[in-house]
Amino acid sequence: MANKSFKVITLGCKVNQYESAYLKERLAGAGWSQAGREETSDVVIINTCIVTQKAAHQSRQAIRKEIRENPGGYIAAVGCYAQALPKEIS
């Protein structure tokens, strides 16, 4: 798995921040390199939130932005927004 890159975008609460830190640690430990926020990457994990209307809006914006800016990458939406409204994301 040479030269695979990832980035994790975190929205919302401390739980999301903890989960995102764990994902980053695991991917880096498996040999993946972390891309900067504005760089393209092979995998983008967006840890979403739905607790407030603003957070839900930011989650939708982040998903659309990464799909647009990483056309060849794999985009994974996780977190409470993704769990509560999976059809809206797919």
PDB file of N, CA, C and O in Angstrom:
ATOM      1  N   MET A   1       0.831  -1.169   0.000  1.00  0.00           N
ATOM      2  CA  MET A   1       0.000   0.000   0.000  1.00  0.00           C
ATOM      3  C   MET A   1       0.887   1.247   0.000  1.00  0.00           C
ATOM      4  O   MET A   1       0.765   2.091   0.888  1.00  0.00           O
ATOM      5  N   ALA A   2       1.745   1.365  -0.950  1.00  0.00           N
ATOM      6  CA  ALA A   2       2.707   2.449  -1.007  1.00  0.00           C
ATOM      7  C   ALA A   2       2.051   3.759  -1.411  1.00  0.00           C
ATOM      8  O   ALA A   2       1.192   3.802  -2.293  1.00  0.00           O
ATOM      9  N   ASN A   3       2.474   4.816  -0.749  1.00  0.00           N
ATOM     10  CA  ASN A   3       2.080   6.176  -1.098  1.00  0.00           C
ATOM     11  C   ASN A   3       0.587   6.452  -1.025  1.00  0.00           C
ATOM     12  O   ASN A   3       0.110   7.331  -1.742  1.00  0.00           O
ATOM     13  N   LYS A   4      -0.160   5.762  -0.213  1.00  0.00           N
ATOM     14  CA  LYS A   4      -1.578   6.053  -0.028  1.00  0.00           C
ATOM     15  C   LYS A   4      -1.710   7.208   0.955  1.00  0.00           C
ATOM     16  O   LYS A   4      -1.003   7.272   1.961  1.00  0.00           O
ATOM     17  N   SER A   5      -2.629   8.121   0.645  1.00  0.00           N
ATOM     18  CA  SER A   5      -2.811   9.279   1.516  1.00  0.00           C
ATOM     19  C   SER A   5      -4.250   9.366   2.008  1.00  0.00           C
ATOM     20  O   SER A   5      -5.177   8.848   1.386  1.00  0.00           O
ATOM     21  N   PHE A   6      -4.404  10.034   3.137  1.00  0.00           N
ATOM     22  CA  PHE A   6      -5.727  10.210   3.730  1.00  0.00           C
ATOM     23  C   PHE A   6      -5.818  11.583   4.362  1.00  0.00           C
ATOM     24  O   PHE A   6      -4.808  12.230   4.639  1.00  0.00           O
ATOM     25  N   LYS A   7      -7.042  12.013   4.583  1.00  0.00           N
ATOM     26  CA  LYS A   7      -7.279  13.147   5.462  1.00  0.00           C
ATOM     27  C   LYS A   7      -8.580  12.912   6.199  1.00  0.00           C
ATOM     28  O   LYS A   7      -9.498  12.266   5.695  1.00  0.00           O
ATOM     29  N   VAL A   8      -8.636  13.448   7.395  1.00  0.00           N
ATOM     30  CA  VAL A   8      -9.807  13.313   8.248  1.00  0.00           C
ATOM     31  C   VAL A   8     -10.293  14.721   8.572  1.00  0.00           C
ATOM     32  O   VAL A   8      -9.537  15.553   9.075  1.00  0.00           O
ATOM     33  N   ILE A   9     -11.554  14.970   8.278  1.00  0.00           N
ATOM     34  CA  ILE A   9     -12.178  16.260   8.571  1.00  0.00           C
ATOM     35  C   ILE A   9     -13.172  16.022   9.699  1.00  0.00           C
ATOM     36  O   ILE A   9     -14.032  15.146   9.607  1.00  0.00           O
ATOM     37  N   THR A  10     -13.050  16.802  10.754  1.00  0.00           N
ATOM     38  CA  THR A  10     -13.869  16.580  11.942  1.00  0.00           C
ATOM     39  C   THR A  10     -14.794  17.759  12.196  1.00  0.00           C
ATOM     40  O   THR A  10     -14.358  18.908  12.267  1.00  0.00           O
ATOM     41  N   LEU A  11     -16.071  17.454  12.332  1.00  0.00           N
ATOM     42  CA  LEU A  11     -17.077  18.452  12.687  1.00  0.00           C
ATOM     43  C   LEU A  11     -17.750  17.989  13.968  1.00  0.00           C
ATOM     44  O   LEU A  11     -17.985  16.794  14.151  1.00  0.00           O
ATOM     45  N   GLY A  12     -18.060  18.918  14.849  1.00  0.00           N
ATOM     46  CA  GLY A  12     -18.853  18.544  16.011  1.00  0.00           C
ATOM     47  C   GLY A  12     -18.098  18.389  17.308  1.00  0.00           C
ATOM     48  O   GLY A  12     -17.156  19.125  17.600  1.00  0.00           O
ATOM     49  N   CYS A  13     -18.529  17.423  18.070  1.00  0.00           N
ATOM     50  CA  CYS A  13     -18.218  17.292  19.493  1.00  0.00           C
ATOM     51  C   CYS A  13     -16.859  16.654  19.794  1.00  0.00           C
ATOM     52  O   CYS A  13     -16.103  16.264  18.904  1.00  0.00           O
ATOM     53  N   LYS A  14     -16.595  16.573  21.096  1.00  0.00           N
ATOM     54  CA  LYS A  14     -15.360  15.940  21.579  1.00  0.00           C
ATOM     55  C   LYS A  14     -15.287  14.460  21.204  1.00  0.00           C
ATOM     56  O   LYS A  14     -14.200  13.937  20.959  1.00  0.00           O
ATOM     57  N   VAL A  15     -16.420  13.791  21.159  1.00  0.00           N
ATOM     58  CA  VAL A  15     -16.421  12.377  20.761  1.00  0.00           C
ATOM     59  C   VAL A  15     -15.913  12.261  19.327  1.00  0.00           C
ATOM     60  O   VAL A  15     -15.085  11.399  19.035  1.00  0.00           O
ATOM     61  N   ASN A  16     -16.396  13.115  18.435  1.00  0.00           N
ATOM     62  CA  ASN A  16     -15.919  13.101  17.053  1.00  0.00           C
ATOM     63  C   ASN A  16     -14.426  13.401  16.991  1.00  0.00           C
ATOM     64  O   ASN A  16     -13.700  12.782  16.213  1.00  0.00           O
ATOM     65  N   GLN A  17     -13.966  14.346  17.804  1.00  0.00           N
ATOM     66  CA  GLN A  17     -12.542  14.673  17.818  1.00  0.00           C
ATOM     67  C   GLN A  17     -11.716  13.471  18.269  1.00  0.00           C
ATOM     68  O   GLN A  17     -10.665  13.189  17.693  1.00  0.00           O
ATOM     69  N   TYR A  18     -12.178  12.775  19.277  1.00  0.00           N
ATOM     70  CA  TYR A  18     -11.485  11.581  19.763  1.00  0.00           C
ATOM     71  C   TYR A  18     -11.470  10.489  18.692  1.00  0.00           C
ATOM     72  O   TYR A  18     -10.430   9.890  18.421  1.00  0.00           O
ATOM     73  N   GLU A  19     -12.632  10.237  18.089  1.00  0.00           N
ATOM     74  CA  GLU A  19     -12.719   9.203  17.053  1.00  0.00           C
ATOM     75  C   GLU A  19     -11.825   9.540  15.863  1.00  0.00           C
ATOM     76  O   GLU A  19     -11.171   8.658  15.307  1.00  0.00           O
ATOM     77  N   SER A  20     -11.797  10.805  15.475  1.00  0.00           N
ATOM     78  CA  SER A  20     -10.957  11.217  14.349  1.00  0.00           C
ATOM     79  C   SER A  20      -9.479  11.038  14.670  1.00  0.00           C
ATOM     80  O   SER A  20      -8.705  10.597  13.821  1.00  0.00           O
ATOM     81  N   ALA A  21      -9.087  11.379  15.894  1.00  0.00           N
ATOM     82  CA  ALA A  21      -7.692  11.185  16.303  1.00  0.00           C
ATOM     83  C   ALA A  21      -7.326   9.707  16.244  1.00  0.00           C
ATOM     84  O   ALA A  21      -6.224   9.354  15.823  1.00  0.00           O
ATOM     85  N   TYR A  22      -8.238   8.850  16.662  1.00  0.00           N
ATOM     86  CA  TYR A  22      -8.009   7.408  16.609  1.00  0.00           C
ATOM     87  C   TYR A  22      -7.845   6.940  15.160  1.00  0.00           C
ATOM     88  O   TYR A  22      -6.935   6.167  14.859  1.00  0.00           O
ATOM     89  N   LEU A  23      -8.718   7.403  14.268  1.00  0.00           N
ATOM     90  CA  LEU A  23      -8.623   7.017  12.856  1.00  0.00           C
ATOM     91  C   LEU A  23      -7.294   7.465  12.250  1.00  0.00           C
ATOM     92  O   LEU A  23      -6.653   6.708  11.521  1.00  0.00           O
ATOM     93  N   LYS A  24      -6.886   8.691  12.551  1.00  0.00           N
ATOM     94  CA  LYS A  24      -5.606   9.203  12.042  1.00  0.00           C
ATOM     95  C   LYS A  24      -4.446   8.336  12.529  1.00  0.00           C
ATOM     96  O   LYS A  24      -3.554   7.979  11.759  1.00  0.00           O
ATOM     97  N   GLU A  25      -4.475   8.006  13.813  1.00  0.00           N
ATOM     98  CA  GLU A  25      -3.415   7.189  14.402  1.00  0.00           C
ATOM     99  C   GLU A  25      -3.343   5.815  13.739  1.00  0.00           C
ATOM    100  O   GLU A  25      -2.255   5.335  13.420  1.00  0.00           O
ATOM    101  N   ARG A  26      -4.488   5.189  13.534  1.00  0.00           N
ATOM    102  CA  ARG A  26      -4.524   3.854  12.920  1.00  0.00           C
ATOM    103  C   ARG A  26      -4.045   3.892  11.473  1.00  0.00           C
ATOM    104  O   ARG A  26      -3.266   3.034  11.056  1.00  0.00           O
ATOM    105  N   LEU A  27      -4.501   4.873  10.709  1.00  0.00           N
ATOM    106  CA  LEU A  27      -4.088   4.961   9.304  1.00  0.00           C
ATOM    107  C   LEU A  27      -2.592   5.254   9.195  1.00  0.00           C
ATOM    108  O   LEU A  27      -1.900   4.641   8.383  1.00  0.00           O
ATOM    109  N   ALA A  28      -2.094   6.180  10.001  1.00  0.00           N
ATOM    110  CA  ALA A  28      -0.659   6.481   9.987  1.00  0.00           C
ATOM    111  C   ALA A  28       0.142   5.251  10.407  1.00  0.00           C
ATOM    112  O   ALA A  28       1.197   4.974   9.837  1.00  0.00           O
ATOM    113  N   GLY A  29      -0.347   4.525  11.386  1.00  0.00           N
ATOM    114  CA  GLY A  29       0.322   3.305  11.836  1.00  0.00           C
ATOM    115  C   GLY A  29       0.350   2.214  10.783  1.00  0.00           C
ATOM    116  O   GLY A  29       1.215   1.338  10.805  1.00  0.00           O
ATOM    117  N   ALA A  30      -0.607   2.271   9.852  1.00  0.00           N
ATOM    118  CA  ALA A  30      -0.662   1.291   8.765  1.00  0.00           C
ATOM    119  C   ALA A  30       0.139   1.751   7.548  1.00  0.00           C
ATOM    120  O   ALA A  30       0.115   1.104   6.502  1.00  0.00           O
ATOM    121  N   GLY A  31       0.852   2.877   7.692  1.00  0.00           N
ATOM    122  CA  GLY A  31       1.718   3.334   6.614  1.00  0.00           C
ATOM    123  C   GLY A  31       1.124   4.378   5.686  1.00  0.00           C
ATOM    124  O   GLY A  31       1.758   4.758   4.702  1.00  0.00           O
ATOM    125  N   TRP A  32      -0.068   4.843   5.976  1.00  0.00           N
ATOM    126  CA  TRP A  32      -0.690   5.884   5.155  1.00  0.00           C
ATOM    127  C   TRP A  32      -0.106   7.236   5.550  1.00  0.00           C
ATOM    128  O   TRP A  32       0.279   7.439   6.702  1.00  0.00           O
ATOM    129  N   SER A  33      -0.042   8.158   4.594  1.00  0.00           N
ATOM    130  CA  SER A  33       0.437   9.504   4.902  1.00  0.00           C
ATOM    131  C   SER A  33      -0.748  10.461   4.966  1.00  0.00           C
ATOM    132  O   SER A  33      -1.697  10.359   4.188  1.00  0.00           O
ATOM    133  N   GLN A  34      -0.669  11.389   5.908  1.00  0.00           N
ATOM    134  CA  GLN A  34      -1.765  12.334   6.092  1.00  0.00           C
ATOM    135  C   GLN A  34      -1.580  13.526   5.163  1.00  0.00           C
ATOM    136  O   GLN A  34      -0.538  14.181   5.177  1.00  0.00           O
ATOM    137  N   ALA A  35      -2.599  13.800   4.357  1.00  0.00           N
ATOM    138  CA  ALA A  35      -2.587  14.949   3.454  1.00  0.00           C
ATOM    139  C   ALA A  35      -3.077  16.178   4.213  1.00  0.00           C
ATOM    140  O   ALA A  35      -3.808  16.069   5.197  1.00  0.00           O
ATOM    141  N   GLY A  36      -2.664  17.338   3.740  1.00  0.00           N
ATOM    142  CA  GLY A  36      -3.160  18.582   4.318  1.00  0.00           C
ATOM    143  C   GLY A  36      -4.615  18.812   3.949  1.00  0.00           C
ATOM    144  O   GLY A  36      -5.132  18.192   3.019  1.00  0.00           O
ATOM    145  N   ARG A  37      -5.262  19.688   4.665  1.00  0.00           N
ATOM    146  CA  ARG A  37      -6.701  19.943   4.467  1.00  0.00           C
ATOM    147  C   ARG A  37      -7.020  20.330   3.028  1.00  0.00           C
ATOM    148  O   ARG A  37      -8.058  19.923   2.505  1.00  0.00           O
ATOM    149  N   GLU A  38      -6.168  21.096   2.382  1.00  0.00           N
ATOM    150  CA  GLU A  38      -6.439  21.561   1.019  1.00  0.00           C
ATOM    151  C   GLU A  38      -5.819  20.665  -0.056  1.00  0.00           C
ATOM    152  O   GLU A  38      -5.926  20.971  -1.244  1.00  0.00           O
ATOM    153  N   GLU A  39      -5.186  19.584   0.332  1.00  0.00           N
ATOM    154  CA  GLU A  39      -4.591  18.657  -0.630  1.00  0.00           C
ATOM    155  C   GLU A  39      -5.583  17.556  -1.000  1.00  0.00           C
ATOM    156  O   GLU A  39      -6.483  17.231  -0.225  1.00  0.00           O
ATOM    157  N   THR A  40      -5.409  16.990  -2.192  1.00  0.00           N
ATOM    158  CA  THR A  40      -6.213  15.825  -2.549  1.00  0.00           C
ATOM    159  C   THR A  40      -5.615  14.605  -1.845  1.00  0.00           C
ATOM    160  O   THR A  40      -4.448  14.605  -1.455  1.00  0.00           O
ATOM    161  N   SER A  41      -6.431  13.580  -1.694  1.00  0.00           N
ATOM    162  CA  SER A  41      -5.950  12.364  -1.047  1.00  0.00           C
ATOM    163  C   SER A  41      -6.719  11.166  -1.581  1.00  0.00           C
ATOM    164  O   SER A  41      -7.769  11.312  -2.207  1.00  0.00           O
ATOM    165  N   ASP A  42      -6.182   9.988  -1.326  1.00  0.00           N
ATOM    166  CA  ASP A  42      -6.836   8.757  -1.772  1.00  0.00           C
ATOM    167  C   ASP A  42      -8.121   8.494  -0.996  1.00  0.00           C
ATOM    168  O   ASP A  42      -9.105   8.006  -1.553  1.00  0.00           O
ATOM    169  N   VAL A  43      -8.105   8.820   0.288  1.00  0.00           N
ATOM    170  CA  VAL A  43      -9.260   8.598   1.155  1.00  0.00           C
ATOM    171  C   VAL A  43      -9.511   9.861   1.977  1.00  0.00           C
ATOM    172  O   VAL A  43      -8.586  10.446   2.541  1.00  0.00           O
ATOM    173  N   VAL A  44     -10.773  10.268   2.032  1.00  0.00           N
ATOM    174  CA  VAL A  44     -11.188  11.374   2.898  1.00  0.00           C
ATOM    175  C   VAL A  44     -12.265  10.843   3.835  1.00  0.00           C
ATOM    176  O   VAL A  44     -13.282  10.311   3.390  1.00  0.00           O
ATOM    177  N   ILE A  45     -12.035  10.991   5.119  1.00  0.00           N
ATOM    178  CA  ILE A  45     -13.027  10.602   6.117  1.00  0.00           C
ATOM    179  C   ILE A  45     -13.581  11.886   6.719  1.00  0.00           C
ATOM    180  O   ILE A  45     -12.840  12.691   7.283  1.00  0.00           O
ATOM    181  N   ILE A  46     -14.890  12.067   6.593  1.00  0.00           N
ATOM    182  CA  ILE A  46     -15.542  13.249   7.145  1.00  0.00           C
ATOM    183  C   ILE A  46     -16.374  12.793   8.335  1.00  0.00           C
ATOM    184  O   ILE A  46     -17.357  12.070   8.178  1.00  0.00           O
ATOM    185  N   ASN A  47     -15.973  13.220   9.515  1.00  0.00           N
ATOM    186  CA  ASN A  47     -16.675  12.860  10.740  1.00  0.00           C
ATOM    187  C   ASN A  47     -17.747  13.925  10.965  1.00  0.00           C
ATOM    188  O   ASN A  47     -17.451  15.032  11.414  1.00  0.00           O
ATOM    189  N   THR A  48     -18.988  13.580  10.648  1.00  0.00           N
ATOM    190  CA  THR A  48     -20.088  14.533  10.559  1.00  0.00           C
ATOM    191  C   THR A  48     -20.817  14.732  11.885  1.00  0.00           C
ATOM    192  O   THR A  48     -20.636  13.976  12.839  1.00  0.00           O
ATOM    193  N   CYS A  49     -21.648  15.776  11.911  1.00  0.00           N
ATOM    194  CA  CYS A  49     -22.431  16.109  13.098  1.00  0.00           C
ATOM    195  C   CYS A  49     -23.818  16.589  12.674  1.00  0.00           C
ATOM    196  O   CYS A  49     -23.972  17.225  11.632  1.00  0.00           O
ATOM    197  N   ILE A  50     -24.812  16.283  13.483  1.00  0.00           N
ATOM    198  CA  ILE A  50     -26.178  16.723  13.209  1.00  0.00           C
ATOM    199  C   ILE A  50     -26.818  17.385  14.437  1.00  0.00           C
ATOM    200  O   ILE A  50     -28.014  17.674  14.425  1.00  0.00           O
ATOM    201  N   VAL A  51     -26.049  17.621  15.472  1.00  0.00           N
ATOM    202  CA  VAL A  51     -26.596  18.131  16.728  1.00  0.00           C
ATOM    203  C   VAL A  51     -27.260  19.500  16.545  1.00  0.00           C
ATOM    204  O   VAL A  51     -28.313  19.759  17.128  1.00  0.00           O
ATOM    205  N   THR A  52     -26.658  20.365  15.750  1.00  0.00           N
ATOM    206  CA  THR A  52     -27.261  21.668  15.459  1.00  0.00           C
ATOM    207  C   THR A  52     -27.484  21.792  13.958  1.00  0.00           C
ATOM    208  O   THR A  52     -26.878  21.070  13.166  1.00  0.00           O
ATOM    209  N   GLN A  53     -28.351  22.707  13.581  1.00  0.00           N
ATOM    210  CA  GLN A  53     -28.614  22.948  12.162  1.00  0.00           C
ATOM    211  C   GLN A  53     -27.342  23.418  11.452  1.00  0.00           C
ATOM    212  O   GLN A  53     -27.081  23.032  10.313  1.00  0.00           O
ATOM    213  N   LYS A  54     -26.559  24.249  12.129  1.00  0.00           N
ATOM    214  CA  LYS A  54     -25.306  24.739  11.554  1.00  0.00           C
ATOM    215  C   LYS A  54     -24.329  23.584  11.309  1.00  0.00           C
ATOM    216  O   LYS A  54     -23.692  23.521  10.257  1.00  0.00           O
ATOM    217  N   ALA A  55     -24.213  22.684  12.265  1.00  0.00           N
ATOM    218  CA  ALA A  55     -23.312  21.540  12.116  1.00  0.00           C
ATOM    219  C   ALA A  55     -23.758  20.631  10.976  1.00  0.00           C
ATOM    220  O   ALA A  55     -22.927  20.125  10.221  1.00  0.00           O
ATOM    221  N   ALA A  56     -25.067  20.424  10.849  1.00  0.00           N
ATOM    222  CA  ALA A  56     -25.586  19.600   9.749  1.00  0.00           C
ATOM    223  C   ALA A  56     -25.268  20.250   8.408  1.00  0.00           C
ATOM    224  O   ALA A  56     -24.876  19.571   7.459  1.00  0.00           O
ATOM    225  N   HIS A  57     -25.437  21.562   8.333  1.00  0.00           N
ATOM    226  CA  HIS A  57     -25.127  22.299   7.102  1.00  0.00           C
ATOM    227  C   HIS A  57     -23.635  22.181   6.771  1.00  0.00           C
ATOM    228  O   HIS A  57     -23.268  21.943   5.621  1.00  0.00           O
ATOM    229  N   GLN A  58     -22.787  22.345   7.778  1.00  0.00           N
ATOM    230  CA  GLN A  58     -21.342  22.222   7.566  1.00  0.00           C
ATOM    231  C   GLN A  58     -20.969  20.813   7.122  1.00  0.00           C
ATOM    232  O   GLN A  58     -20.061  20.636   6.309  1.00  0.00           O
ATOM    233  N   SER A  59     -21.655  19.824   7.644  1.00  0.00           N
ATOM    234  CA  SER A  59     -21.394  18.438   7.245  1.00  0.00           C
ATOM    235  C   SER A  59     -21.715  18.240   5.772  1.00  0.00           C
ATOM    236  O   SER A  59     -20.917  17.664   5.033  1.00  0.00           O
ATOM    237  N   ARG A  60     -22.886  18.718   5.341  1.00  0.00           N
ATOM    238  CA  ARG A  60     -23.261  18.602   3.919  1.00  0.00           C
ATOM    239  C   ARG A  60     -22.271  19.345   3.034  1.00  0.00           C
ATOM    240  O   ARG A  60     -21.868  18.838   1.987  1.00  0.00           O
ATOM    241  N   GLN A  61     -21.878  20.545   3.451  1.00  0.00           N
ATOM    242  CA  GLN A  61     -20.912  21.328   2.675  1.00  0.00           C
ATOM    243  C   GLN A  61     -19.579  20.593   2.548  1.00  0.00           C
ATOM    244  O   GLN A  61     -19.001  20.537   1.462  1.00  0.00           O
ATOM    245  N   ALA A  62     -19.097  20.035   3.639  1.00  0.00           N
ATOM    246  CA  ALA A  62     -17.810  19.335   3.626  1.00  0.00           C
ATOM    247  C   ALA A  62     -17.856  18.125   2.703  1.00  0.00           C
ATOM    248  O   ALA A  62     -16.903  17.869   1.966  1.00  0.00           O
ATOM    249  N   ILE A  63     -18.946  17.388   2.737  1.00  0.00           N
ATOM    250  CA  ILE A  63     -19.084  16.214   1.866  1.00  0.00           C
ATOM    251  C   ILE A  63     -19.070  16.636   0.404  1.00  0.00           C
ATOM    252  O   ILE A  63     -18.338  16.061  -0.401  1.00  0.00           O
ATOM    253  N   ARG A  64     -19.877  17.642   0.054  1.00  0.00           N
ATOM    254  CA  ARG A  64     -19.919  18.109  -1.346  1.00  0.00           C
ATOM    255  C   ARG A  64     -18.563  18.634  -1.806  1.00  0.00           C
ATOM    256  O   ARG A  64     -18.134  18.356  -2.925  1.00  0.00           O
ATOM    257  N   LYS A  65     -17.892  19.391  -0.943  1.00  0.00           N
ATOM    258  CA  LYS A  65     -16.585  19.958  -1.288  1.00  0.00           C
ATOM    259  C   LYS A  65     -15.569  18.854  -1.574  1.00  0.00           C
ATOM    260  O   LYS A  65     -14.842  18.920  -2.565  1.00  0.00           O
ATOM    261  N   GLU A  66     -15.518  17.859  -0.725  1.00  0.00           N
ATOM    262  CA  GLU A  66     -14.536  16.793  -0.917  1.00  0.00           C
ATOM    263  C   GLU A  66     -14.855  15.932  -2.134  1.00  0.00           C
ATOM    264  O   GLU A  66     -13.938  15.474  -2.816  1.00  0.00           O
ATOM    265  N   ILE A  67     -16.122  15.705  -2.416  1.00  0.00           N
ATOM    266  CA  ILE A  67     -16.488  14.974  -3.637  1.00  0.00           C
ATOM    267  C   ILE A  67     -16.019  15.752  -4.858  1.00  0.00           C
ATOM    268  O   ILE A  67     -15.480  15.176  -5.803  1.00  0.00           O
ATOM    269  N   ARG A  68     -16.226  17.051  -4.832  1.00  0.00           N
ATOM    270  CA  ARG A  68     -15.828  17.913  -5.951  1.00  0.00           C
ATOM    271  C   ARG A  68     -14.303  17.985  -6.092  1.00  0.00           C
ATOM    272  O   ARG A  68     -13.784  17.934  -7.207  1.00  0.00           O
ATOM    273  N   GLU A  69     -13.591  18.100  -4.980  1.00  0.00           N
ATOM    274  CA  GLU A  69     -12.145  18.318  -5.021  1.00  0.00           C
ATOM    275  C   GLU A  69     -11.319  17.034  -5.038  1.00  0.00           C
ATOM    276  O   GLU A  69     -10.116  17.088  -5.293  1.00  0.00           O
ATOM    277  N   ASN A  70     -11.929  15.892  -4.774  1.00  0.00           N
ATOM    278  CA  ASN A  70     -11.239  14.594  -4.804  1.00  0.00           C
ATOM    279  C   ASN A  70     -12.005  13.630  -5.702  1.00  0.00           C
ATOM    280  O   ASN A  70     -12.492  12.604  -5.228  1.00  0.00           O
ATOM    281  N   PRO A  71     -12.118  13.943  -6.993  1.00  0.00           N
ATOM    282  CA  PRO A  71     -12.958  13.116  -7.870  1.00  0.00           C
ATOM    283  C   PRO A  71     -12.503  11.661  -7.977  1.00  0.00           C
ATOM    284  O   PRO A  71     -13.328  10.783  -8.227  1.00  0.00           O
ATOM    285  N   GLY A  72     -11.241  11.392  -7.797  1.00  0.00           N
ATOM    286  CA  GLY A  72     -10.749  10.019  -7.889  1.00  0.00           C
ATOM    287  C   GLY A  72     -10.590   9.348  -6.541  1.00  0.00           C
ATOM    288  O   GLY A  72     -10.181   8.189  -6.465  1.00  0.00           O
ATOM    289  N   GLY A  73     -10.910  10.067  -5.478  1.00  0.00           N
ATOM    290  CA  GLY A  73     -10.710   9.538  -4.133  1.00  0.00           C
ATOM    291  C   GLY A  73     -11.947   8.862  -3.576  1.00  0.00           C
ATOM    292  O   GLY A  73     -13.037   8.948  -4.142  1.00  0.00           O
ATOM    293  N   TYR A  74     -11.756   8.195  -2.467  1.00  0.00           N
ATOM    294  CA  TYR A  74     -12.847   7.532  -1.751  1.00  0.00           C
ATOM    295  C   TYR A  74     -13.259   8.453  -0.609  1.00  0.00           C
ATOM    296  O   TYR A  74     -12.433   8.811   0.231  1.00  0.00           O
ATOM    297  N   ILE A  75     -14.531   8.837  -0.574  1.00  0.00           N
ATOM    298  CA  ILE A  75     -15.044   9.730   0.457  1.00  0.00           C
ATOM    299  C   ILE A  75     -15.912   8.911   1.413  1.00  0.00           C
ATOM    300  O   ILE A  75     -16.873   8.269   0.990  1.00  0.00           O
ATOM    301  N   ALA A  76     -15.572   8.937   2.691  1.00  0.00           N
ATOM    302  CA  ALA A  76     -16.350   8.211   3.698  1.00  0.00           C
ATOM    303  C   ALA A  76     -16.927   9.206   4.695  1.00  0.00           C
ATOM    304  O   ALA A  76     -16.188   9.943   5.348  1.00  0.00           O
ATOM    305  N   ALA A  77     -18.252   9.220   4.808  1.00  0.00           N
ATOM    306  CA  ALA A  77     -18.922  10.054   5.805  1.00  0.00           C
ATOM    307  C   ALA A  77     -19.263   9.174   6.999  1.00  0.00           C
ATOM    308  O   ALA A  77     -19.958   8.168   6.864  1.00  0.00           O
ATOM    309  N   VAL A  78     -18.771   9.562   8.161  1.00  0.00           N
ATOM    310  CA  VAL A  78     -19.038   8.841   9.400  1.00  0.00           C
ATOM    311  C   VAL A  78     -19.598   9.843  10.407  1.00  0.00           C
ATOM    312  O   VAL A  78     -19.677  11.033  10.102  1.00  0.00           O
ATOM    313  N   GLY A  79     -19.980   9.401  11.572  1.00  0.00           N
ATOM    314  CA  GLY A  79     -20.484  10.307  12.594  1.00  0.00           C
ATOM    315  C   GLY A  79     -22.002  10.341  12.635  1.00  0.00           C
ATOM    316  O   GLY A  79     -22.668   9.610  11.902  1.00  0.00           O
ATOM    317  N   CYS A  80     -22.545  11.191  13.496  1.00  0.00           N
ATOM    318  CA  CYS A  80     -23.985  11.149  13.765  1.00  0.00           C
ATOM    319  C   CYS A  80     -24.840  11.607  12.588  1.00  0.00           C
ATOM    320  O   CYS A  80     -25.944  11.092  12.413  1.00  0.00           O
ATOM    321  N   TYR A  81     -24.376  12.553  11.775  1.00  0.00           N
ATOM    322  CA  TYR A  81     -25.156  12.952  10.599  1.00  0.00           C
ATOM    323  C   TYR A  81     -25.269  11.777   9.633  1.00  0.00           C
ATOM    324  O   TYR A  81     -26.351  11.476   9.128  1.00  0.00           O
ATOM    325  N   ALA A  82     -24.156  11.125   9.385  1.00  0.00           N
ATOM    326  CA  ALA A  82     -24.141   9.977   8.469  1.00  0.00           C
ATOM    327  C   ALA A  82     -25.009   8.836   8.992  1.00  0.00           C
ATOM    328  O   ALA A  82     -25.640   8.132   8.204  1.00  0.00           O
ATOM    329  N   GLN A  83     -25.050   8.649  10.290  1.00  0.00           N
ATOM    330  CA  GLN A  83     -25.869   7.586  10.874  1.00  0.00           C
ATOM    331  C   GLN A  83     -27.350   7.938  10.861  1.00  0.00           C
ATOM    332  O   GLN A  83     -28.192   7.069  10.637  1.00  0.00           O
ATOM    333  N   ALA A  84     -27.675   9.206  11.098  1.00  0.00           N
ATOM    334  CA  ALA A  84     -29.079   9.617  11.178  1.00  0.00           C
ATOM    335  C   ALA A  84     -29.738   9.751   9.806  1.00  0.00           C
ATOM    336  O   ALA A  84     -30.926   9.465   9.655  1.00  0.00           O
ATOM    337  N   LEU A  85     -28.970  10.185   8.808  1.00  0.00           N
ATOM    338  CA  LEU A  85     -29.531  10.443   7.475  1.00  0.00           C
ATOM    339  C   LEU A  85     -28.700   9.791   6.368  1.00  0.00           C
ATOM    340  O   LEU A  85     -28.204  10.492   5.486  1.00  0.00           O
ATOM    341  N   PRO A  86     -28.540   8.480   6.395  1.00  0.00           N
ATOM    342  CA  PRO A  86     -27.676   7.830   5.401  1.00  0.00           C
ATOM    343  C   PRO A  86     -28.166   7.997   3.964  1.00  0.00           C
ATOM    344  O   PRO A  86     -27.347   8.108   3.052  1.00  0.00           O
ATOM    345  N   LYS A  87     -29.468   8.017   3.742  1.00  0.00           N
ATOM    346  CA  LYS A  87     -29.979   8.166   2.373  1.00  0.00           C
ATOM    347  C   LYS A  87     -29.669   9.542   1.811  1.00  0.00           C
ATOM    348  O   LYS A  87     -29.433   9.686   0.611  1.00  0.00           O
ATOM    349  N   GLU A  88     -29.666  10.550   2.664  1.00  0.00           N
ATOM    350  CA  GLU A  88     -29.358  11.907   2.221  1.00  0.00           C
ATOM    351  C   GLU A  88     -27.906  12.018   1.763  1.00  0.00           C
ATOM    352  O   GLU A  88     -27.593  12.814   0.878  1.00  0.00           O
ATOM    353  N   ILE A  89     -27.038  11.238   2.352  1.00  0.00           N
ATOM    354  CA  ILE A  89     -25.619  11.287   2.000  1.00  0.00           C
ATOM    355  C   ILE A  89     -25.317  10.453   0.762  1.00  0.00           C
ATOM    356  O   ILE A  89     -24.502  10.854  -0.069  1.00  0.00           O
ATOM    357  N   SER A  90     -25.955   9.316   0.631  1.00  0.00           N
ATOM    358  CA  SER A  90     -25.652   8.440  -0.504  1.00  0.00           C
ATOM    359  C   SER A  90     -26.231   9.018  -1.747  1.00  0.00           C
ATOM    360  O   SER A  90     -26.090   8.435  -2.823  1.00  0.00           O
TER     361      SER A  90
END
